[in-house]
Amino acid sequence: MVLPKLRFTQIFCVLIVSCLVFGCNEKMQDTAVIGCPNNTAGMLVNYAIKHYGSNQFDIQFADGFSSYLMMDCCSSKSTWSLTAGELDAAVLCPDAAAAFLGKTDDFILAGPLTYNSEALVCKDPGKVPEHIGFMNGQERQKEILMSSYYADATYHPVLATSLPYALSVGQIDAAVLDIATAVTLDYQYLLIESKIPTAVLVVSKDFYNSQLYPALLLSIENAAAEIKEYRPFCEAMIFLFSQEMGRKEYTKWQSAEIKFPDLSAMAVPIP
């Protein structure tokens, strides 16, 4: 699938400007490690990294990218990977991004990657949930649900990886899950709509000011278009699940109104 020419052109122009500014004799960053959590945005960026340079619009400035799996972006291990300098960029939830950026001057918020990629999964859709589990560290989820959906429910912070189990054994009536996980479960779900992004991209200042940064954005743009199709979707989901996805999961994926924003505004020319 080819993205609208205007969006490609905007980021493509940034790549050209970057090349001209850096010049052929300048030392350029040739690799980058990107932290990818186990959710839709992480899956998207991992797919973009895997297919970097596989389409005619990518310019091979560098050897490429590699991904680092962050099981939970709110965990101390993920924060340590960023502060230790192991990562050039990372996909984080807005909550984790705000907490991390408040403690460092070496990284900046590049912009949003996904909207509406989380769902409230209910064990009994005919019953108003009384106990709702949300991802530990992501108070944003609780605030959105309380203000727009279930103000009277009791909310419980749970480790993101433990939410499906807590739901299955009845510890909670409903759980906030990433849509990529929700489509694999035999439960009904409600897509949580909000103007607040569900995932953002945080980048080091060195990476942001490199010729490699706009190349990553271009690959992500292309990946966002590709994973709307069946085969790329199945391939992308391998990052999250060992079992192969089928038409059932893909049909649910298609019906979800996930929003992948235009990333051209995030690609600024190198000063």
Helices and strands as residue ranges (DSSP letters): H 5-22, E 31-37, H 40-50, E 64-70, H 76-83, E 89-92, H 94-101, E 107-114, E 118-122, E 131-135, H 139-148, E 154-158, G 160-162, H 163-168, E 174-178, H 179-182, E 188-191, E 199-204, H 205-208, H 212-226, H 230-237, H 247-255, G 264-266
